[in-house]
């Protein structure tokens, strides 16, 4: 079998890159063994404001200008809804936080997203003595449904093999790569935390941050906006809310823990005071990088091997932009921005 590309991994990185290949009529085959699930369990929120400090997210406006049309095209392709706009209410803990919010509203980059009106309304079950700051033009992508639909689409078109990639079987040739029965021009690794086992790229400074989330049912919590405080509380419909997330730098398993559940429950009780029932508890490993920027680029010795990784906690915003940049780098020899290029670590 001949293909232009082999793609290893089908989280958000793999999906966005293969869509770039499809758009440019490049042939490809994906390998996916479901060993990494950070994209499947992600909150999927897109928000251009760092809510701890009220500062802009890196390149957020440019990222959203590419990401939102990208997800809209997928909605049209599959006749499904993936993009759910939702306002975010940041709970203030003091008058000082209120003042910091309104100072940030004067920032030209943030003015399209941060409301200058202090929200004083009382919402049953929500603890917010100092009110809220309201974020506009935000939302969430249903990454789980999107990835399931895209994997089914690839399967129906014989474009995916649901098996582990065996690095020892990869042969690098003068014209590209060979893997078992496949001859390809290039291979791109989009493996998330699995990159640690990749002998070609495992020296990149990947940091693994385990995250746990719970889904609760709260009959008396009737809100249609996302709360951001000690945890986020994201409405899913039918009185269900996703709550997250923890950060654990030591535990490398993808299993939910009692410790994680207790942490989330304790923090949640500082945000709401109505009864709730936990209906789901999930965990995943976020592929993060010490400088909080993605990893994209070609192997320094083997130019037909490339990587797309390190999307971190804002993958739904970042992925389409970085996938396009990597494709243009590989096919059109357009230099990667130094901030995302793996050359910064080599």
C-alpha positions in Angstrom: 0.0 0.0 0.0 1.2 3.5 -0.8 0.3 6.7 1.0 1.5 10.2 1.3 1.4 10.1 5.0 1.2 7.7 8.0 -0.3 9.4 11.1 0.2 7.8 14.5 -2.4 8.8 17.0 -5.9 10.2 16.6 -6.6 12.7 19.4 -7.2 16.3 18.5 -3.7 16.6 17.1 -4.2 13.6 14.8 -7.7 14.7 13.8 -6.7 18.3 12.9 -3.7 17.1 10.9 -5.5 14.5 8.9 -8.2 17.0 8.1 -5.5 19.2 6.7 -4.3 16.3 4.6 -7.9 15.7 3.4 -8.3 19.3 2.5 -5.1 19.1 0.4 -6.0 15.8 -1.2 -3.2 13.9 0.4 -3.6 10.2 1.0 -3.0 8.8 4.5 -3.4 6.0 6.9 -3.9 6.4 10.7 -2.7 4.1 13.5 -4.7 4.4 16.7 -4.6 2.0 19.7 -6.7 4.0 22.1 -3.9 4.1 24.7 -4.1 7.8 25.1 -7.4 9.5 26.0 -6.7 13.1 27.0 -8.7 14.4 24.0 -11.6 12.1 24.7 -12.0 13.2 28.4 -11.2 16.9 27.8 -13.5 19.6 29.0 -13.2 21.1 25.4 -13.6 24.7 26.5 -12.4 27.5 24.3 -11.7 30.7 26.2 -9.2 33.4 25.3 -8.7 34.7 28.8 -6.4 33.3 31.5 -8.9 33.6 34.4 -6.3 33.4 37.2 -4.7 36.7 36.1 -7.1 38.2 33.6 -4.6 38.2 30.8 -4.8 37.1 27.2 -4.2 33.5 26.2 -1.2 33.2 23.8 -2.4 34.0 20.2 -5.9 33.3 21.2 -7.7 35.5 18.7 -5.8 34.1 15.8 -6.3 30.6 17.0 -10.1 31.1 17.4 -10.3 32.6 13.9 -9.0 29.3 12.5 -10.6 26.9 15.1 -14.2 27.9 15.0 -14.6 27.6 11.2 -12.7 24.3 11.4 -15.3 22.8 13.8 -18.1 24.3 11.8 -16.9 22.5 8.7 -16.9 19.2 10.7 -20.5 19.9 11.9 -21.5 20.3 8.2 -19.6 17.2 7.2 -21.2 14.9 9.8 -24.5 16.8 10.3 -23.8 16.9 14.0 -23.4 19.6 16.6 -20.0 19.8 18.3 -19.6 23.5 19.1 -21.8 24.7 22.1 -21.4 28.4 22.8 -21.6 29.1 26.5 -20.8 32.2 28.6 -18.3 31.8 31.4 -19.0 33.5 34.8 -15.9 34.0 36.8 -16.7 34.1 40.5 -15.1 37.0 42.3 -13.6 36.4 45.7 -13.0 40.0 46.7 -13.5 43.6 45.7 -9.8 43.6 44.6 -10.6 40.9 42.0 -13.5 43.0 40.8 -11.2 45.9 40.3 -8.6 43.8 38.5 -11.3 42.5 36.2 -12.4 45.9 35.1 -8.8 47.1 34.6 -8.3 44.1 32.3 -11.4 45.0 30.3 -9.5 48.0 29.0 -7.0 45.7 27.3 -7.8 45.9 23.5 -7.3 42.2 23.0 -9.6 41.3 25.9 -12.3 43.8 25.3 -14.2 41.5 22.9 -14.5 38.8 25.5 -14.8 40.5 28.9 -18.1 42.2 29.9 -17.7 45.5 31.7 -20.9 44.8 33.6 -20.6 43.3 37.1 -23.1 40.4 37.4 -24.8 40.7 40.8 -27.7 38.4 40.2 -28.2 35.6 42.7 -28.4 32.0 41.3 -29.8 29.3 43.5 -27.1 27.0 44.8 -24.1 29.1 43.7 -21.8 30.7 46.3 -20.8 34.1 44.9 -20.9 36.9 47.5 -18.9 39.3 45.3 -20.7 38.6 42.1 -19.3 37.5 38.7 -17.3 38.7 35.7 -18.9 37.5 32.5 -16.9 36.2 29.5 -18.4 36.4 26.1 -17.8 34.6 22.8 -16.7 31.4 24.6 -17.9 27.8 24.5 -17.0 24.1 24.4 -16.3 21.6 21.8 -17.8 18.1 22.4 -14.5 16.4 21.7 -15.6 12.9 22.7 -18.5 12.8 20.1 -16.4 14.5 17.5 -13.5 12.0 17.8 -15.9 9.1 17.8 -17.6 10.3 14.7 -14.3 11.0 12.9 -12.9 7.6 13.9 -16.0 5.9 12.5 -15.6 7.9 9.3 -12.0 6.8 8.9 -13.0 3.2 9.6 -15.7 3.2 7.0 -13.2 4.5 4.4 -10.4 2.0 5.4 -8.2 4.9 6.5 -7.4 3.7 10.1 -5.9 0.7 11.7 -6.8 0.1 15.3 -3.5 -1.3 16.5 -0.4 -0.2 18.2 2.5 1.2 16.2 5.6 -0.8 16.4 8.6 1.6 16.1 11.0 -1.3 15.4 9.2 -2.0 12.2 9.7 1.5 10.8 12.3 1.7 8.0 13.6 5.1 7.0 14.5 5.2 3.3 15.9 7.8 0.9 12.5 8.7 -0.4 10.4 8.4 2.8 9.4 5.6 5.2 8.3 2.0 5.0 6.2 0.3 7.7 5.1 -3.3 7.3 3.1 -3.2 4.1 3.0 0.6 3.7 5.2 2.9 1.7 4.8 6.5 2.6 6.5 9.8 2.0 6.2 11.0 5.6 5.1 10.0 9.0 3.7 12.3 11.7 3.5 11.3 15.3 0.5 12.7 17.2 0.7 10.5 20.2 0.1 12.7 23.2 1.6 11.3 26.4 2.6 8.2 24.4 5.4 10.3 22.8 7.5 9.2 25.9 7.8 5.8 24.3 8.7 7.1 20.9 12.5 6.5 20.2 12.6 9.3 17.7 11.2 12.1 19.8 11.2 11.0 23.4 14.0 13.5 24.3 11.6 16.4 23.8 10.7 17.9 27.2 7.2 16.6 27.5 5.5 17.0 30.9 2.6 14.8 31.8 -0.2 16.3 33.9 -2.9 13.9 34.9 -6.3 15.4 35.1 -9.5 14.0 36.6 -13.0 15.2 36.0 -16.4 14.3 37.4 -19.9 14.7 35.9 -22.6 15.5 38.5 -26.4 15.6 38.4 -27.7 18.5 40.5 -31.5 18.9 40.2 -31.5 22.3 42.0 -28.6 23.9 40.1 -30.4 25.5 37.2 -27.7 27.5 35.3 -27.0 27.7 31.6 -23.5 29.2 31.9 -20.2 27.8 33.0 -18.9 28.8 36.4 -15.1 29.2 36.9 -13.8 29.3 40.5 -11.9 26.7 42.4 -13.2 24.3 39.7 -15.1 24.8 36.5 -18.8 23.7 36.5 -19.9 23.2 32.9 -23.6 22.7 32.0 -24.2 19.6 29.8 -28.1 19.6 29.9 -30.6 17.6 31.8 -29.2 18.9 35.1 -25.8 17.3 34.4 -22.6 19.3 34.8 -19.0 18.5 34.1 -16.7 19.5 37.0 -12.9 19.7 36.8 -10.1 19.5 36.8 -7.3 18.2 38.9 -3.6 18.5 38.1 -1.3 15.7 39.2 2.3 15.7 38.1 3.3 12.4 39.8 0.6 9.8 38.9 1.2 8.6 35.3 -1.8 6.2 35.2 -5.0 7.1 33.4 -7.3 5.6 36.1 -9.6 7.8 38.2 -8.6 7.9 41.8 -10.5 8.3 45.1 -8.0 11.1 45.9 -8.9 13.0 42.7 -12.7 12.6 43.3 -12.3 13.8 46.9 -10.4 16.9 45.7 -13.0 17.8 43.1 -15.8 17.2 45.6 -14.3 19.4 48.2 -13.6 22.2 45.8 -17.1 21.9 44.3 -18.7 22.3 47.7 -16.9 25.7 48.0 -18.7 26.8 44.8 -22.2 25.3 45.1 -24.3 24.4 48.1 -27.0 22.2 46.6 -27.1 18.4 46.7 -25.5 16.6 43.8 -24.8 13.0 42.7 -21.6 12.0 40.9 -22.6 10.1 37.7 -19.2 9.7 36.0 -15.6 10.0 37.0 -12.9 10.0 34.3 -9.1 10.7 34.0 -6.5 11.3 31.3 -2.9 12.5 30.9 -2.5 15.9 29.4 0.6 16.3 27.1 2.1 19.6 28.2 5.4 21.3 27.7 7.3 23.4 30.2 6.9 26.6 28.2 3.2 25.9 27.6 3.7 25.9 23.8 3.0 23.0 21.3 5.7 20.7 19.8 5.7 20.7 16.0 8.4 20.0 13.5 10.7 17.6 11.7 13.2 15.2 13.2 16.7 16.9 13.0 18.2 13.9 11.2 15.3 12.2 9.5 13.4 14.9 7.6 10.5 12.6 6.7 9.6 12.1 10.4 7.6 14.8 12.1 5.8 15.4 15.4 2.6 17.3 16.5 2.1 17.2 20.2 2.0 19.2 23.5 -1.4 20.8 23.0 -1.9 21.0 26.7 -5.1 22.3 28.3 -6.3 24.4 25.4 -6.1 21.9 22.7 -9.4 22.7 21.0 -8.1 26.2 20.4 -4.5 25.5 19.4 -4.8 22.3 17.4 -6.2 23.5 14.1 -3.6 26.4 13.9 -0.6 24.2 14.7 -1.8 21.4 12.3 -2.0 23.9 9.5 1.4 25.3 10.3 3.0 21.9 10.4 1.4 20.9 7.0 2.7 24.1 5.4 6.1 23.4 6.9 6.2 19.9 5.5 4.7 20.5 2.1 5.4 24.1 1.3 8.7 24.6 3.3 7.2 27.5 5.3 9.2 28.0 8.4 7.5 27.2 11.7 7.1 29.9 14.3 10.0 29.5 16.8 7.4 29.4 19.6 6.0 26.1 18.4 9.0 24.5 16.6 10.8 21.7 18.3 14.0 23.4 17.2 13.8 25.5 20.3 14.7 22.4 22.3 17.2 20.8 19.9 
